[in-house]
Amino acid sequence: MIKAVIIDDEINNQELISNLLKSYAENVQVVGLANSVESAYKAINEHQPDLIFLDIQMPDGTGFDLLKKFDKINFKIIFVTAHDSFAIRAFKYAAVDYLLKTIKVTELIDAVNR
């Protein structure tokens, strides 16, 4: 079972990703949700996920600000964002994938399978 944390400041997007995972990726268990850099940092440390779904723009910083808080990143990252301009920077963090909102089920499942 893959433990995942969903990090997005929009609750609708958190719910959408969570519901899609429940319906199409039974091997993924959502163990935490976060809507800011600080709450995400706490959730990751608390739950030790295998995978995070990470939005880039949040009220208190960016997904990149969150990743800089870790000395070692020992989880996989799937970026989920409305901004295509951050893709190159995302892959410098060894992102598994970079999904643009609105999320397509097939792209989400392909990303999880990677």
Secondary structure, 3 states (H helix, E strand, C coil): CEEEEEECCCHHHHHHHHHHHHHHCCCEEEEEEECCHHHHHHHHHHHCCCEEEECCEECCEEHHHHHHCCCCCCCEEEEEECCHHHHHHHHCCCCCEEEECCCCHHHHHHHHHC
